[in-house]
Amino acid sequence: MSQYDWAKSGTGAAAGTRSLDIDEGLRAHMNKVYGTMSVGMLITFAVAWAVGSNPALLGMFRDPFTLQPNILGWIIMFAPLGMVFMFGAMINRFSAAAAQTFFYVFAAVMGLSMAWIFVAFTGFSIAQVFLITSIAFAGLSLYGYTTKKDISGWGAFLIMGVIGLIVAMIVNIFLQSPAIMFAISILGVLIFAGLTAYDTQKIKNTYLEHAAHGDQEWLGKAAIMGALNLYLDFINMFMFLLQLFGNRE
């Protein structure tokens, strides 16, 4: 074998080793993303159930009978949105450990804002919709991870859709229109279904683009940000499906 053949063989082996390392790193990265997201959801539903099943605690935020929020309830309702913007703006200043702690605090606050569902809907329908959401989320996320199609072009359209949903929901707080809420819920399910696939592919591609740099601190924070994005996709899809199919008390 010539020196060139030896060199070529060595280069191929090195490339194969790097590819194997990246594959293993990607699996570990995605496991951290899904694991962090799962812990966040566990915190959210535990807090929501604990507060929603205790009239005294729920009464601190909402009227236990009409479920209308008081001043503190309005603050809790919009607090997660503010925390998301703050997290995105300050992620570079956080350590990976601080980012993870912030995410878990955010998940607890989200649980407070969702506590009312355990009074408004039957426990069976909540569990049923959660199962439906879990199956849909798993399928959509798997599609985003495995597809060879570049779906990055969906991003701008979907983000515009989210902004439109937020505006429509704020307007409907004052209008209290069931027809508008029905339309919002359908669009919300479609938009966050698309975002589930889009965010999964983005998390994967972002890792592949930066893995060679070996910046473990950055990769740790990227995993937390990815977990936050998928968490929001799941929670929002769940809430919109609950509005559509949940059985009210």
Salt bridges, closest charged atoms under 4 A:
none
